[in-house]
Amino acid sequence: NTIEVNTNTFGSGIRINDSKANGQIENNSIDLLQAGHGIYLSFAENCIVFDNTINMLDPLQANYGIYLAGVTKCAITENTISGSGTTGNGNVGLRIIFSPGNTYCCNNFDQTQVGTYVLGPSSATNQFKGNTFGTNGTDLLIDQNLNPNILQSVLGSQEHTQNQWVGNNSSAIYEGATPEFAQQFPFFVDLSSNPNFLPNVVTPIGWFDNTPSTGILAPCPEESCLSIEAIDLNEPDIIKIVNNGSVIPYIEVVRWELRRFLYRDIKGRNSSNSIINSFKAAASNNTIGGFEEVDNGVRKIYSFSPTNISLTESHIDQTLSDLDALQAIDDQLVSAVGANFNSLSNSREQLIESSALNSLALGASQQNLRTGRGERATLLHPINSTIATLTTFEENEKVINEDVLSYFQNGELSTSSLARLQAIAYQCPFEGGLAVYRAQALLRRITNKAIEFPDNFDCLSNNSIQGMANGAFTNTSSNTIQVFPNPSTHEATVSWSIPIQQQGQLVLYDMIGKPIEQIPLEIGMEQQRFSVQNLPSGIYLLHVQIDGKSEVIKLLHN
């Protein structure tokens, strides 16, 4: 496909939301004339993004060439992403957010502000390989800067993966990381093989390690770059993630999401490592194992009854063929006379009758699919409901599972379910987990609208989350936010217990994510009134941001 994206806000050439289907996005040419994204994957699995060309033509407005949010088990291979300058607020070639377990092979990045940007648990040990960085403002940026005291962003160790840094001012930056943090996930390079394996600037010092390799292999073999290989149980990164005695202070949600991904891959495999076996035993009896059982059941729902799926697709194809045939007959009837007119009319009547029968068969096969999927969703409800949650990110998973299963049963979600999803979608992912991106993708799919959700990392940027070596965290902010009256009729008031010290704002959204009103808040304020008198009755979401603390509150308007 040849695609142009012409927008001054948000828009995507290709977007995949909430998909577990095997699919391939290949050989597309996408031009971003102003802002927007080339390819946007949101909570997707099993996708191959291969041999696409993306041109970001306005460096001051362009967002991202390829954007991954909550994506796992995907291969991003041999794509060429070019900008038109090394400045801009976005202008990022590849943005990876909360996306563990993907492969990145032999992509090319040139003339961007940032070639590849990584945030959150996005481990891809030894799977970031053969990529070439030309002239970029920063070639590789792993963002540890939101809270330097605790690990929040991971790409994983890379052992002789042969990335090449060919620009004159090439750079790889683990921003905000101490040398001790960065050296836990080193890049091993062999300069005797190729001096371009080392960027000109590496921060912090010691992150890249010049170590001779035992042999230079092709960096992007098809078997590992157009599919996802099983995790090597001997990789040191795995022990660092699953070992409860690890000295690395992770944010709890980061470690939990990485462990969930690892458990899914290794749960059925044998290992002689006692640490891995202890982890698998423990995970099978906690929330990681409980949610994996539900996730596996949902995957089976999607693939339920291949015969019915094929039959439904066959009926849809026949319906489209009948419509084309009817259009062809109608075009001929305009000028037909006599016997030819009668013959065409008879053919038309016969086609309408056969099309009606096909439509009935289509409806029956679709109903069989809905019924079968609904029955299987019913069996998963008690499994999900008995999972005991202790944290916000665990409870979010439980809530979304409940809504997904209800959607399979009823074909729609209630207003209260949509409100719950909306509230999760606006959370900070370092508190709400990967479920934040899952909620965003699900809302886009259910509403069939390209809703944009602002990045919300306030829970880290104001250091309200403090980490300890065992991975636990606590939110130290004590500012209590309230809205009253709720429900409201004419006017609502937001109050908070600690006066604003730096900055704040209120943003009121409708249920499909459209901002209705934005109100800046000044230093010293303790409350803010706003009118809802002219708004239609319904449910709204109030996004309150005060001194880095962020909270989403459901507001009912009568």
N, C-alpha and C positions, 0 to 999 in steps of 0.2 A: 504494500500500500504506500501511496504518497500522501502525506498528511501535512497540513499547515494549521498551526494553532495561533490564532490572532486575538489576543485578549490582553487587557492591561491589569487584570487581577489574577484569577486562577482559572485553569483549564488544562486538559490533558489530551495528548494525541491518542493514547491508548490507556485505558484504565481497567484494572481487574479488582473487584471487590468481593471479599468473603468467598473465595473459591478454593476447593480442594481437588478440582478436576485436573487431570494431566492435560497440559496444553503447551503450545509453542508459539511464541511471538517472534517471527523470523523475517529478516530481509525487508524491513520497513524503512522508509525515509521520512523523517519528521523534522519540520522546521518550526522553531518557536520564534515568531516574528517579533513578539514583545515579551510578555510574561508567560507563566505556565510551566507545565511539565511535559517532557516527551513521553515517557512510559511511567505509569504510576501503579504500583502493586500494593494493595492494602489488605492485610490478613489473607495471604494467599499461600498455597503449598503446591509443590509438584509442577512448577512452571519453568520452562526454558525460554530465556530471552537471548536470542542468538542473531548475530550479524545484522544488527540494526544501525542506522546512521542517524544521529540526532545533532542538529545544528541550532545552537542558541545564538540568535542574531543580534540581540540587544543586551549587552552585558549589564546595563543598569537596571533592567527589568526582569531578565530571565530568572526563573526559579531553579529547577533541577532537570538535568537530562533524564536520569532514571532515579526514581524515588521508591525505596522499599520501606514499608512501615508494618511491623508485625508479620514478616514474611519468613518462611522456613522451607527447607528442602527444594530450593530453586537454584538454577544455574544461570549465571549472567556471563555470557561468553562471546568474545570477538565482536563487541559493539564498539563503534567509533563515536565519541562525543566531543564535539568541538564548540568552543565559544567564540566570541569576537573581541576578547579583551580579558585582562586578568583582574578586573575590579568588579564592583557591584555588591548589592546586599545579599543576593543569592548567587546565581551564576555558578552552580555546583554541578559537576559532571555526574557523580553517583552519590546519593545520600542514603545511608543505611541506618535505620532507627529500630532498635528492639527487634532485630532480625537474625537469630542464631541459625547456624547450620546450612548456610548457602555456599555455593562455589562461585568464585570470580576469576575467570580465565581470559587472558590475552585480550583485555579491553584496552582501548586507546583514549587518552584524555589530553586535550590540548586547548590552550587559550581560555581557561576557566579561572575563576577566582580560587576555587578549591576543586582539585580533581576528584578525590574521594573523601567523603566526610562520614565519620562513624560515631554513633552515640548509643549508649545502653548496651545490654547483653547481646552482642552481635558476633559471637565467637565463630570463626571459620578457620580453625587451626589447619595450617598447610594447604588451605584452599583459596588463598589470595595469591595468584601466581600468573607469571607471564604477562602482567599488565605493563603498559608503556605510558610514561608520563612525559609529555612534551614541555611546553612553556606554560606554566600555571602560576597563579599567585602563591598557592601552597599545593603541593602534589597530593599528599596524604595527611589528613588531620583526624586524629582520634581525640574526641573532646572529653577530657577529664577535668575541665576547668570549672564546671559548675560547683563542685565541692572537692578540692584537691586532697582532702584528708581520708577519703574512702573511695574504693574502686567502684565506678559506675559505668565505665565504657571499656569493652573488651573486643578486640578483633582476633586475638589468639596468636600463638607463636607461629612463625613461618620459617621452615628449614629449607634453605636453598630453593626458594620458589621462583627465583629468576625474574622478579620485577625489574624493569629498567627505567632509570631516571635520566633522561637525555637532555633536559633543559639546562641552560647555563646557570640558573639559580634554583636547581631542584631541591626539594625539601620534604622531609617526613617529620611530623610534629605530633607527639603524644602530649597534647596541650594540658598543662596543669599537673601532669604526672611527675612524681619524684623518680629519680633514677632507679630506686628500689622497686617501685611499681612497674616501670617500663621493662626492667630486666626480668621480671617474672614471665613476660610474654615476648621474648626476643625475636628479632629478624636475623637469621644466620645467612651470611652472604660470603661468596668466595671471590674476592677481588682479583685473584690471579686468573680466573676464568673470564671475567668481564668487569672492568672498572665501573661500568654503568649500573651495576647491581647495588651501588651505594650512593644515596643522594649527597649533594654537596653540603646540605645542612641537615643534621639529625638532632632533635631535641626530645628528651634529655640525652646527654652523652651516655653512651653505653647501651642504648636500646638496640642498635644494630651491632652485630658481632661478626667480625671478619674471621671466618673459620673455613679451612679447606673442605671441599666436598669430596665424597668418595667417587663421584661420577656425575657428569652432566647429562640429564635426560631431557627429552622434549617437555617443556613446561605445561603444555595444554593438550594432552592426549584425549581423543574423543571419548574414551571409556570413562574418564573422570571429569570431563568438562561439559559433557552434554547429558550427564546424569549425576546423581548424588551417591557417592560411595559411602559404605558403612564406616562408622567412626572406628579408628584404630584404638583398641583398648589399651595399648601401650603408650599412648601419647601422654607426656607429663601434664599437659593442660587439664586432662580429665581428673587426675588425682588432685590437682589444685582446687578444682571446682567441687568435687564430692567429699573431700577430706574435711571432717569437722574440726580437725586440729590445724587447718591452714592458717598461716600467719597473715595472709592477705585480708585486710578488712573490707569486705564487700558490703554494699547495701543489700539488705535482706531480699528485696524483690529481684535484684540482679542475679544473685546466686540461685534463688528459687526458680526463676525462668530458665537459667542455664541448666539447672538440674532436671527440670521437666523435659527439656529437649533431649538431654543425654539419656534419661530413663526410657524415653520412647524408643530410642535407637538400640540400647543395650539390654533391655529387660529380659529378652528371650535368649541371650547369648551367654555362653559359658566363659568364665574367667578364672584364672588361678590367683588373681590379686585379691587379697582379703579385704582391702579398703573398698574396692568396687563391689564385692559381694555383700559387704555390710551395708553399703549404700543402697543396693537393690533391695535388700531385705527390709530396710527401714522405709524406703520410698513406697514399697508395695502396701504399707500399712498407714501411710499418712496422706495428706492432700494430694501429693504428686501422683501416687498410685490411684487414688480415687478419681481424680479428674482424668487420668489417662484411660481408665475404664469407660468413663462417659464419652470422652473424645473418640475412642475406638468404636463405640456404639454409634456415634453420630456419623463417622465415616461409613459404616455399614449401611446406615439409613440412606446416605447419598447414592450408594451403589446398589441398593436393593432392587431385585428383580430385573436383571439385564434384559430378559425377554420382553417385559412390559415397557421398558425404556425404548428398546428397538422398535416395538410395535407402535408406540406413541410417535417416535420420530418418523416412521413410515407413513403414518396417517397425516402428519403435518406436511411431509413432502408431497403427498397426494393432493392435499388441500391446495397447496401452492400451485401445483401443476394444473388442477381444475380451474383455478382462478385465471391463470394465464390462458388456458384454452377458451374460457368464456369471454375473456377480453378480445381474443382473436376473432371469435364468432361475431361478437357485437360490432367489431370494426367492419366486418364483411357485410353484416345486415344493413348497414347504413346505405349501401348502394345496390343491394341485391333486389331482384325482381322475379316474379313468376315462380317457376319450379325451384329455382335456386334459393329463393327466399323461404319457400316451404321446407326444403331440405335442411337449410341452416337452422330454421326454427325448431324442427324436430330434433336435430342434433343438440340444440341448446337445451331443450326440455329434458332429454335423456341425461345430459351432463349435469343438469341441476339435480335430478333425482339421484344419480350416483354420488354426487358431491354431498347431498344431504345424508345419505347412508354412511358415507365416510366420516362426516362430522359427528354422527351418533357414535360410531366406533371410536373416534378420537376421544370423545367425552368419556366413554366407558373405560378406555385404557388409562386416561388421566385420573379418573376416579379410583381405579384399582391401585394406581401408584400412590395416590394420596392416602387411601385407606391403609395400605400396607405400611407406609412410612409412619402414619399416625399410630398404628398399633405398636410398632417398634419403639416409637418415642415414648409411648405410655409405659413400656417396660423399664425405660431409663430414668423416669422421674423419681422413683423411690431410691435408686442408687445415688442420684445427685443430691437429693434432699437429706440423706443421712451423712453427707460429708461434713465433718466439723471444721469450721473455719475460725481462724484467730486474727487474720489480718485483713486490711482493706482489699488487697489484690486477690486474696483467696475468695473473699465474699463476692467480689466482682465476677470471678469465674463462675461461681455458683449461680448468681443472678442471671448471667447471660445464658448459661446452659438451660436454665429454666425457661427463659424466653424463646430460645431456639427450639426446644422440644415442644413448647406450646404452639409455635409457628408451624411445625410439622403436623401437629394435631388439628389445628383450626384454620390454617391457611392465612392467618392474619394475627396481628398483635393488638392487645387492648391499649387504650390511651395511657393507662398507668404503666404498662410495660414499655411503651415508647418513651415515657418520661424517665423511667429508670435507666434505659439505655442512653438517653441523652445526657443524664447526669454523669454516668460513667465516662462517656465520650469526651467530656470537658475536664476530666481529672488530669493531674500531673502523673505521667506514667511511672515515675519513680516512687509513687505511692500506690497508684492503681494498677500497675503492671501492664503486661501485653494486652490485657482485657480492654484497656482504653482504645487501642487500635482495632480490636475485634468489634467493639461497640460501634466505632465510627464506620467500619466497613459494612456492618450489618444494617445500620441505619440507611446508608447510601443504597444498599441493595433493596431493602424493603420499600423505601420511599421512591426509589428510582430517580433520585436527585443527586447531583454532584455537590453534596454539602461539603463545605470547607470548615475544618476545625483548626483554630489557632494553636500553635505549639504552646504548651504550658509546662514549663520546667521550673516554676517558681518555688516548688518545695525544696529544690536543691540550691537555687541561686541565692536564697537568703540564708543558707546554712541551717534551715530548720530541721533537717534530717541529720542526725549524728550517728556515725557507725562505730561498731566495735569489732574486735577481731573475729568473734564468732558469727559475724554477719547480721546481728540484730540492729534495729534502728528504733529511734524514738523521735516523735515530733515535739520539739521543745516550744513551739509557739502556743501561747495560751489565750490568744485573742479569740473571743467568742462572737460569732456573727449571727444575727437574728433578723427575720423579716416579719413585720406585723402591719395590719391584720392579714391573715392568710387562711382562708380566701379573702380577697379584697374586692371592693366594688368601685371606688372612685380613686383612692390614693393608697400607696403602700410606703412604709418606712423601713429602711435598712439601718440597723445599729450595730456597733461593735464596741467591745469592752475597753480597748486600748486606743487612744487618739492616734491618728495617722502621723507617722514620724517622717516619711519620705514621699510616698506617692500612692495613688490608688485610682481605681475606676470601677464603674458598674456597667455591665453590658447585659441588656435584656434580649433574649432570643425566643423566637417561636419554636414550635415543635419540629420543624424541618431544618433548624439551624440558621434561619435568617435573622440577622441582628435587627432589632426593632428600635432600640435607643441605646446610646452610649453616653455616660455621664462621668466626667473627670472629677476626682475627689482631691481636696486640698489638704495641706498639712494642718494638723490640729483638729480636724473634723471627727465627730463621734457618731454622726448619723446623717442620712440623706433621704429626703422624701422625693417621690416621683409619682406622676399621674398615670393611671391605667384606664381612666374613664372612657377614652375613645377607642380602646382596643376591643376586638371581638372576644366574647367569652371563651374560656378554654384554659389550657395549661401552658405556662411559659417557664423558661429557665433563666434564672438570674445568676450571672457569672460575676462574683465579687472578688476583686483583687486589691489587697491592702498590704503594703510594705512586703511584697513578695509572697504573702499567704494568699492562696487561691481556694475558693469554695464555690460550688454550684448548688443553688437552692431552687427547688420546685415552687413556683408561685401559681396559685389558682385564682382565676379572675371570673367573677360572676357577672 
